[in-house]
Amino acid sequence: MKHLYSNTCLVKVLIVLSMLFSYCNVDAQIRPKSLKINPDSIFSVARDSAYVKNYLYSRELCRKVLRINPEYSDVKIFVGRTYAWEQKYDSARAIFKDIWAKDSSNSDLLEAYVDLETWSNRPDTALKICDSALFYHPNKSEFLNRKAKLLMQKNRFDEAKINLDKSLEQNPNDTIALQLLSDLKQEADTYKNRISLEYSIDYFDNPYLRRWQMLSINYMRKFKRSVVIGRIIEGFLYAPFLQKKSTMFEAEWYPQMDTLGRRTGYFSFGISTGFPFPRFRGGAEVYQSLGAGFEASLGARYMYYVNNDKSKDVFVITASIGKYLGNFFFSFRPYLTPNGKEASKSYVLLGRYYIKNKNNYVFAEYNWGEFPEEPSNINLNLTSNNIFSGLFKFGASLRVEKRWWIYGALGLGSEDLPTGISRNTALFELKLGYYF
């Protein structure tokens, strides 16, 4: 009996050990699955962190996901987007280029890449990427809309409308395409003609009262690849010892000099009835887009003054460098006027803020230096008054109800005369135009 009991106990022990071994074996197989890291869950937290601008933590989580799955392209693209949102464009570009080399048709990548180049003021590069995207995804509204917006920025409105029409064919209720189409109608200037009336007065009263007033009527005509402006200007110069009136006829031409719209020109010619306007005047300048939101120009002006038996030639060399930053535009322009062994120098610093589109903006401008080419600074003997001046000007240009245009500006400044006298100056400009 005792022997039977011992055998029974031994069997029970063996059964318990067998169950424990089986449990441990099953647990060992199950545990890794239950504790396995879920990359999608981490990526979800990374996205949420980025959307509240915690970009560093977001990228840290994304790198953890990429250590688990190095080929998770959505995560790589999102890391690039976080750099773009922080305006770390070079870092984002390096990531996107790497992905593009392996998968040039990736729709999410191409959207992010277009946004990057748009935000970093490289519209030509963004357009090329759009074209590449539309090669692989010809009917995708995200690329059609982006391309239309870029074309609108370059004033290529006909091409922009083709892309928007195609986008709306896919989805007639696409709110982005509909808004862009509305903006296009506002910006496209379907009215090719404008007539305007413009007035300005430059005033000082020390050591005597002097007013230099100009009243002009202007006609502008837009063609497919150029703009032409003609104007007639009446000038009135008043001082106690001098009252002069003169009329100038002037024409300006702004041609587009390449197919992409990156180079434009300015050419002008004017003829007048005499002093205080120059008898003849002309100008030429070429503007070049440099990419990344920069533009530059180089040009010259010429004026030929005649008064009684005296005459004077004035040559001016000028250039400019400008930069677009979002809705802002800043530019710096020097003028160099040779005068024998010396040269007069003057400068203009300009800042603009565009309200919604290129037709509506406010601006501030500071001019300083010598401006010997200005009619108001040429005396009766046709010599420069050698006046050093500074002028701060601010104003706005607004398009009202599509057909009307209004421009206004005020300027306040000071002038230092060779005699040691300083005086304050004031400037007022008003322009009213009508499109048809």
C-alpha positions in Angstrom: 0.0 0.0 0.0 2.8 2.3 0.9 4.5 1.5 -2.4 1.4 2.3 -4.3 1.1 5.7 -2.6 4.7 6.6 -3.5 4.1 5.8 -7.1 0.9 8.0 -7.1 2.8 10.9 -5.7 5.6 10.5 -8.3 3.0 10.6 -11.1 1.4 13.8 -9.7 4.8 15.5 -9.4 5.6 14.6 -13.0 2.2 15.9 -14.2 2.8 19.3 -12.4 6.3 19.6 -13.8 5.0 18.8 -17.3 2.3 21.5 -17.0 4.8 24.1 -15.7 7.1 23.3 -18.6 4.3 23.6 -21.1 3.2 26.9 -19.6 6.6 28.3 -19.7 7.1 27.2 -23.3 3.8 28.7 -24.4 4.5 31.9 -22.4 7.9 32.2 -24.1 6.2 32.0 -27.5 3.5 34.5 -26.6 5.5 37.1 -24.7 7.4 38.6 -27.7 4.2 39.2 -29.6 2.5 40.8 -26.7 5.4 43.1 -26.0 6.2 43.9 -29.7 6.5 47.7 -30.5 3.9 49.0 -32.9 5.5 51.5 -35.3 2.2 52.9 -36.5 1.2 53.8 -32.9 4.6 55.6 -32.4 4.2 57.4 -35.7 0.7 58.5 -34.7 2.2 60.1 -31.5 4.9 61.7 -33.6 2.4 63.3 -35.9 0.4 64.7 -33.0 3.6 66.1 -31.5 4.5 67.8 -34.7 1.1 69.4 -35.1 1.6 71.2 -31.7 5.1 72.3 -33.0 7.1 69.8 -30.8 9.2 69.0 -33.8 12.3 67.7 -32.0 10.3 65.1 -30.0 8.4 64.2 -33.2 11.6 63.5 -35.1 12.9 61.5 -32.2 9.9 59.2 -32.3 10.1 58.9 -36.1 13.8 57.8 -35.8 12.7 55.1 -33.4 10.2 53.9 -36.0 12.9 54.0 -38.7 15.2 51.8 -36.6 12.5 49.2 -36.6 11.5 49.7 -40.2 14.2 51.6 -42.2 12.1 51.7 -45.4 9.0 53.3 -43.9 8.8 56.0 -46.5 5.8 57.8 -44.9 7.8 58.4 -41.8 10.8 59.7 -43.8 8.6 62.1 -45.7 7.0 63.4 -42.4 10.5 64.0 -41.0 11.2 66.1 -44.0 8.0 68.0 -43.6 8.8 68.9 -40.0 12.1 70.4 -41.2 10.2 72.4 -43.9 7.7 73.7 -41.3 10.7 74.9 -39.2 12.1 76.6 -42.4 15.1 74.3 -42.3 14.8 73.8 -46.0 18.2 72.3 -46.8 17.6 69.5 -44.3 14.2 68.8 -45.7 15.5 68.9 -49.3 18.2 66.3 -48.5 15.6 63.9 -47.2 13.3 64.4 -50.1 16.1 64.0 -52.7 17.1 60.7 -51.1 13.6 59.3 -51.3 13.0 60.6 -54.8 16.1 58.8 -56.0 14.5 55.5 -55.0 10.8 56.3 -55.7 10.2 59.2 -58.0 6.5 58.5 -58.3 5.6 58.6 -54.6 2.6 60.9 -54.5 3.1 62.0 -50.8 6.7 62.7 -51.4 6.0 64.9 -54.5 3.3 66.9 -52.6 5.8 67.6 -49.8 8.6 68.4 -52.2 6.4 70.9 -54.1 5.4 72.6 -50.9 9.1 72.8 -49.7 10.2 74.5 -52.9 7.2 76.8 -52.9 7.8 77.9 -49.3 11.5 78.4 -49.9 10.8 80.8 -52.8 12.0 78.5 -55.6 8.9 78.5 -57.8 10.7 77.3 -60.9 11.9 74.2 -59.1 8.5 73.7 -57.6 7.0 73.8 -61.1 9.4 71.2 -62.4 8.4 68.9 -59.6 4.8 69.5 -60.3 5.3 68.5 -63.9 7.1 65.3 -62.8 4.2 64.6 -60.4 1.6 65.1 -63.1 3.5 62.7 -65.4 2.8 60.0 -62.9 -0.5 61.3 -61.6 -2.1 63.4 -64.4 -5.5 63.8 -62.9 -4.6 64.4 -59.2 -6.1 67.7 -58.1 -3.4 68.2 -55.4 -0.8 68.7 -58.1 -3.1 70.5 -60.6 -4.0 73.1 -57.9 -0.4 73.5 -56.8 0.8 74.0 -60.3 -2.0 76.6 -61.0 -1.1 78.6 -57.9 2.6 78.7 -59.0 1.7 79.7 -62.5 -0.5 82.5 -61.1 2.5 83.8 -59.1 4.4 84.1 -62.4 1.4 85.8 -64.2 0.9 82.8 -66.5 -2.8 83.0 -66.0 -4.0 81.1 -69.2 -1.9 78.1 -68.2 -3.1 78.3 -64.6 -6.7 78.3 -65.7 -6.2 75.1 -67.8 -4.9 73.3 -64.7 -7.8 74.6 -62.6 -10.4 73.6 -65.2 -8.9 70.1 -65.3 -8.9 69.9 -61.5 -12.6 70.9 -61.4 -13.4 68.2 -64.0 -12.3 65.6 -61.4 -14.2 67.3 -58.6 -16.5 70.2 -59.3 -16.8 71.0 -55.6 -13.0 71.2 -54.9 -12.9 74.2 -52.6 -9.2 74.9 -53.2 -9.6 74.9 -57.0 -12.7 77.1 -56.7 -10.9 79.6 -54.5 -7.9 79.7 -56.8 -10.2 80.3 -59.8 -11.8 83.2 -58.0 -8.3 84.6 -57.2 -7.2 84.1 -60.8 -10.2 86.2 -62.0 -9.1 88.9 -59.6 -5.5 88.8 -60.6 -5.6 87.9 -64.2 -6.5 91.4 -65.2 -8.9 90.4 -67.9 -9.2 94.1 -68.5 -6.3 94.9 -70.7 -6.5 98.7 -70.6 -6.1 101.2 -67.9 -6.4 105.0 -68.0 -5.3 107.0 -65.0 -5.0 110.5 -63.7 -1.9 111.2 -61.5 -0.9 114.2 -59.4 2.2 115.0 -57.3 3.5 118.0 -55.4 7.0 118.4 -53.9 7.1 121.4 -51.5 9.5 123.4 -49.3 9.4 126.9 -47.9 12.9 127.7 -46.7 14.7 129.9 -47.6 11.9 130.6 -50.0 8.6 129.0 -51.1 9.0 126.5 -53.9 6.4 124.1 -55.4 7.1 121.5 -58.1 3.8 120.0 -59.3 3.1 117.4 -61.9 -0.3 116.4 -63.4 -0.4 113.6 -65.9 -2.8 111.4 -67.9 -1.7 107.9 -68.5 -2.8 105.0 -70.7 -1.6 101.4 -70.2 -2.2 98.5 -72.5 -1.4 94.9 -71.6 -0.4 92.4 -74.3 0.4 88.7 -73.9 4.1 89.2 -73.4 4.5 92.9 -72.7 3.0 96.1 -71.2 3.1 99.5 -72.9 2.4 102.8 -71.1 2.1 106.2 -72.7 1.7 109.5 -70.7 1.5 113.2 -71.0 2.8 115.2 -68.1 2.3 118.8 -67.3 5.0 120.2 -65.0 4.6 123.5 -63.0 7.6 124.9 -61.1 6.9 127.9 -58.9 9.3 130.0 -56.9 9.3 133.8 -56.2 11.9 134.4 -58.9 10.8 131.7 -61.3 7.6 130.3 -62.7 8.0 127.6 -65.4 5.6 125.3 -67.1 6.6 122.4 -69.4 5.0 119.4 -71.0 6.5 116.0 -71.5 5.4 113.1 -73.7 6.7 109.7 -72.5 6.4 106.1 -73.5 7.5 103.0 -71.5 7.7 99.3 -72.7 8.0 96.3 -70.3 8.6 93.2 -72.5 8.9 89.6 -71.2 12.4 88.6 -72.5 12.2 84.8 -72.0 9.6 82.0 -72.2 9.6 81.3 -68.5 8.9 84.9 -67.4 12.2 85.0 -65.4 13.6 88.0 -67.4 11.8 91.2 -68.1 12.9 94.5 -69.6 12.2 98.2 -69.1 12.7 100.7 -71.9 11.5 104.3 -72.0 11.8 107.4 -74.1 10.5 110.9 -73.5 10.5 114.3 -75.2 9.4 117.7 -73.7 8.8 121.3 -74.6 11.7 122.3 -72.4 13.0 123.2 -69.0 12.4 122.2 -66.1 11.8 118.9 -67.8 14.7 117.4 -69.8 14.3 118.0 -73.5 15.0 114.3 -74.1 15.1 111.4 -71.7 15.5 107.6 -72.0 16.1 104.6 -69.9 16.8 100.8 -70.2 17.0 98.1 -67.5 16.8 94.3 -67.4 15.3 92.5 -64.4 16.3 88.9 -63.8 14.8 86.3 -61.4 17.6 84.6 -59.5 15.5 81.9 -57.8 15.0 81.4 -54.1 12.9 84.6 -54.1 15.7 86.9 -55.3 15.7 89.2 -58.3 18.2 91.7 -59.6 18.4 94.4 -62.2 20.9 96.5 -64.1 20.2 99.6 -66.1 20.8 103.2 -67.1 19.0 106.5 -67.5 19.9 109.5 -69.8 18.6 113.1 -69.7 19.4 116.0 -71.9 18.5 119.4 -70.5 18.3 122.6 -72.5 17.6 126.1 -71.2 18.2 129.2 -73.3 21.7 128.7 -74.8 22.9 126.2 -72.3 22.6 122.4 -72.4 23.5 119.5 -70.1 23.8 115.7 -70.4 23.1 113.6 -67.3 23.9 109.9 -67.3 22.7 107.7 -64.4 23.8 104.1 -63.8 21.5 102.0 -61.5 20.9 98.5 -60.3 18.8 96.7 -57.8 18.6 93.6 -55.6 15.3 92.4 -54.3 14.0 89.5 -52.1 10.5 88.1 -51.6 9.8 86.7 -48.1 6.2 85.4 -47.9 3.9 88.4 -48.5 6.9 90.8 -48.1 9.2 92.2 -50.7 12.4 94.2 -50.0 14.7 95.9 -52.4 17.8 98.1 -52.4 18.6 100.3 -55.4 21.7 102.6 -55.8 22.1 105.4 -58.4 25.4 106.6 -59.6 25.6 109.8 -61.6 29.1 110.7 -63.1 29.9 114.3 -62.9 33.4 115.1 -64.2 35.9 113.6 -61.8 33.3 112.9 -59.2 30.0 111.0 -59.0 26.9 111.7 -57.2 25.4 108.8 -55.3 21.9 108.1 -54.0 20.0 105.1 -52.7 16.5 103.8 -52.3 15.4 101.2 -49.8 11.9 99.8 -50.3 9.7 97.4 -48.4 6.3 96.2 -49.5 3.6 94.0 -47.9 1.2 92.4 -50.4 -2.4 92.1 -49.2 -3.8 88.9 -50.7 -2.4 89.6 -54.2 0.1 91.7 -56.3 -2.5 94.4 -57.0 -2.9 95.4 -53.3 0.0 96.4 -51.1 1.3 98.9 -48.6 4.8 100.2 -48.7 7.5 102.2 -47.0 10.5 103.7 -48.8 13.6 105.7 -47.8 15.6 107.7 -50.2 18.9 109.4 -49.4 21.9 110.9 -51.1 22.2 113.4 -54.0 19.7 113.3 -56.8 21.1 115.6 -59.5 19.0 114.1 -62.2 15.7 115.3 -60.7 14.3 118.4 -62.6 13.7 120.1 -59.2 17.4 119.9 -58.4 18.6 121.5 -61.7 18.9 125.3 -61.6 18.6 127.8 -64.4 22.3 127.5 -65.2 21.7 123.7 -65.7 24.1 122.9 -62.8 23.2 120.7 -59.9 22.3 122.3 -56.6 24.4 119.6 -54.8 21.7 119.0 -52.3 22.0 116.1 -50.0 18.5 114.9 -49.1 16.7 112.2 -47.2 13.0 111.3 -47.7 10.8 108.8 -46.0 7.7 107.9 -48.0 4.9 105.6 -47.2 1.6 104.7 -49.0 -0.6 102.1 -50.5 -1.8 100.8 -53.9 -5.3 99.2 -54.0 -7.5 97.6 -56.6 -11.2 98.4 -55.8 -14.0 96.4 -57.4 -11.7 95.0 -60.1 -12.0 98.1 -62.3 -10.8 100.9 -60.1 -7.2 101.5 -58.9 -6.1 104.0 -56.3 -2.6 104.9 -55.2 -1.6 107.4 -52.5 1.7 108.3 -50.8 3.0 110.9 -48.4 6.7 111.8 -48.0 8.5 113.8 -45.3 12.2 114.6 -45.6 15.0 117.1 -45.2 17.7 118.7 -47.4 21.1 120.0 -46.6 22.2 122.9 -48.8 25.8 123.8 -49.7 25.3 127.0 -47.8 24.8 125.1 -44.5 21.0 125.7 -44.4 18.8 122.7 -43.7 15.1 122.6 -44.7 12.2 120.3 -44.4 10.4 119.0 -47.5 7.0 117.3 -48.1 5.7 115.2 -50.9 2.2 114.1 -51.8 1.1 111.7 -54.6 -2.3 110.6 -55.7 -3.2 108.3 -58.6 -6.7 107.2 -59.8 -7.1 104.6 -62.5 -9.9 102.8 -64.3 -9.6 99.4 -66.1 -11.6 98.5 -69.1 
